[in-house]
Amino acid sequence: MDSKRYATVSELLQDAFSQHAHLPAFTCFGHTLTYAEIDSLSARFASYLQHHSGLKPGDRIAIQLPNILQYPIVLYGAIRAGLVVVNTNPLYTARELLHQLKDSGAKALVVLANVADKAAEILPQTQVEKVIVTEIGDLLPAPKRQLINFVVRHIKKMVPAYTFNQSLNVRDALKLGDRPLTPVPVTGDSLLVLQYTGGTTGVAKGAMLSHGNLCANVQQILHHMTKLFKTESQVVAVALPLYHIFAFNIHGLCAISRGAHNILIPNPRDLPAFVKAIKPYKVSLYVAVNTLYNALLRYEDFRKLDFSELKTSAAGGMAVTEDVAGHWLELTGCAICEGYGLTETSPVLVTNPDNAIQSGTIGTPVIGTEIKIADEQGAQVSDGQPGELWARGPQVMSGYWQKPDATAEVLTADGWFKTGDIAIRRPDGYFKIVDRKKDMILVSGFNVYPNEVEDVVTQHPDIVEAAVIGVPSQETGEAVKLFVVTDGKKVSEAEIIAFCRQRLTAYKIPRLIEYRDSLPKSNVGKILRRELRDPAPHA
């Protein structure tokens, strides 16, 4: 392996800052910070945390920011001060935020002014002692800083009123950080991140990821990505939110360790702003989910961009449909490299080597990782047979924060992590995800996997998106229900059924079809089947 082994993320960061000091590190709203500037600013924030916040190494700090320049400054500063990072979704409701702050025991919160009203509402019920607020333009040079902040607050009215008993602006925190930073001793076993799962199986749980977990996964990813990061200053489009574990690792750690230039996209759903941000550059890496690739393919201004330097297009989070994979390859000349992982595994377990992509698969295990396809008793099944994917490796979490019972449900005594996903191993050693264990539909005793039906339906030229769930049926136990979004043309139920009948076994064909203008999605664009099954708000 040609990538350097790091024992801790602190070591990785110091190496990156010294090696790549003169290079561009992050760009947002047209302003670029070099590695040297990121080093200096994050050291100042760490100094503020050490000398003015009252926080001690091991305390938790929640970061509730989108993809703006403040995120890497705060993140790296927190790490350098020896704190445990609690990545927090800015789109959280007050209820969701309250759960995460209370569960983690966070003592500090860094929050975007646009969403600070929700934090202010619930903060008295938490252990948070320090609040640092930032406005979108705070790290931009004058007068752009004042202009953007004025427009966001007063013209677009995007900052609801909020009141904290005591808070500090991030710029003031940086001014206070003028004392030398005292290095904090950490080891590979030191806790680095409490990364909360999406809560699809109940209340969100904090996966405990150590310095060693993340460093191992950085090395594993770089080993599989042979085409990427071979030269400094390769340009990376950062569309997935950095608070999501995939982007956190790929952009916040892997790309930084190799001197890449990250173009931050605060809101990837704003396609005109997305294209404006990346248009000046020849992007080497896109990381996205299927729905974002699909949206970009349908946006004419994106189709006009220069893809001559594109080396890798990576995808995870949900299956890439055959239709999207084919059109992306046709447009860019770069096949989408699918992989697989979970919050609990830092996240990557399996991915296609970018020099040997097998479309429609999640690839092969990253180096140092064992994968087993297991039956209900935990015994390995034969190639081609579906079973639950179990994983073991240095990137697997130590457990869920303060939840020994939940940890015991997914981690065996000998270190196997049960993913809850159904997969098969092909004879060539490549793996394919069939579906979520809990999403599987049982029709007359036959297993129906939503991914397969959705993949077929989206091959119809007039269907943009599709989602499949199981609904109760007196005749068959469960029946397949299909939700579709069309491109504006009327596609009849009969036409959809006929299209499916040519491509699917009879029991897999949808019995119910519902037309939607859009489908519910997570913050990273993953279609939320659970909201289609239970459209009522979750308590």
C-alpha positions, 0 to 999 in steps of 0.5 A: 500500500502506497498510502502512509499509515497514521495512528491518529487523525491528529497525526494525519492532519499535522502531516497534511498541513505541513506537506501541503501548506501552499496548496488550496484546501477548501473553497466556498462562495468563491473564496479559498483557504490554503492548507496553511490557513486551515492550519492557522485558523483551526489552531486558533479555534483549538486554542480558544477551546483549550484556554477559554471554553472550560472544555477538557479533552474527551468532552463532546462538542456538537457541530451543526454546520452545512458545507461552509468554510467554518466546518473544517476549521471547527472540526480540525480545531476540536480534534486538535483540542482533544475533544470528541466530535458529535456531527449534527444535522442542521436540518434536525427538528428541535426534538431530534437535536434535543435527543442527540445533545442529551444522549451525547452529553455534549458540553459545547455546540457550534451552530449556524445562525440559520438554525440556531432557533431550534437549539435555543428552544431546547438548550436548557434541557441539555448539558451544553455550556458553551454556544458558538454561533456563526453566520454563513459568510463569517469566514469570507473576506470583507466586503463579501462577508458583510454582503452575504450575511446581510442578504441571508439575514435581511433580504432572504429572511433565512435567520429566524429570531433566537436568544441564548443566555450566553453565546459567542460568534465564531470570529470572536472565538478565533480572536481569543485563540491567540495563545500557543496550542498545547498538543493533546496526547491521543492514541488509536483507541481514543474516541474521535467521533460520536456519529449518530445513525439515522434512526431507521431502526428506532432512536438514533444511536451514537456509533463510537468511532476512534482515531484508529477506526478512521485512520484504518478506513482512510488507508483502506479507501486510498488503497482501493482508489488507485486513480485518485489523489495521485497528484496534489491539488486534484479538485473534489466536488463536496456535495454530500454534507461533511457531517455525514460519515462518508463525506467526513472520511472521503473529503475531511480526511482522505482528500486532505491527507493527499493535498486535494482541493475541496469545493464545498457545496452548501446546498446540492439541491440548488443546481444552478449554485452547484454548477456555478461553484464547480464550473471554474474547475476540472473536477477529479472526483464526484461523490454522490448518491443515486438521486443526486447523480440523477438530478445532475444528469437532467440539468442541462448546464451541468451536462455542458461542464468539462469532464476531461479530468474526472477520474472517479465517480463514487456512490454509496448510501443507496443502490445506483440504478442501471439507468443512472449508471449508464447515462453517467458513463455516457456523459462523463466517460467515467463509470460510477464506482459503487461501494458499501458501508455504514456509520458503524464502520467508518464507513467503507467495508466494500467498494469497487476498485476504481480500475476494475469496476463491475457495474451493479455490484458494491465491489470487493472488501477493502484491505484488512476486512473480512466479509461473511454472508450469513444465514439466520444461525450465523453460518456462511452461505454458498456463493450466489445465495442471499444472506445477511452481510457480516463484517469484521475489520479495524474500521468497525466501531467499538459499540454504541455510546452508552447502549450495551444492549444495542451493541450486543445485538449487532456485535458478536463476541468475536468481533463480527458486525451484523449489518442488517443488509441482505447481500450475495457473494458472486463467484468472482468475489464481488458482492451485491446488496440485495436489500435491507433486511427490514425492507424485504417484502414477502409475497406468498412466501417469496422474497421480493427486494425493493431495489430490484423492482425500483431498478427495473421501473426507473429504466422506463424512459418517462419515470424519474424516480421510484420507490417500493414498499410492502403493504398488507394483502389478504391474498398474498400476505404482502403486496408490492406497492410502487411510488413513481415520479414521472418527468411530466408525461402521463404514464398509465398504470397499465403501461407500468405493469406491462413494462414490469411484466416483461422484466420481472417474475409475476410475484414481483410486479407491483399491485398498487401504484401511487403517483407522486410529485417527489419522494421523501429523502434523507439529508444526503438524498437517500429515498426514505421508504419508512416515510412511505410506509408510515407517512405520519410524523414520527414521535 
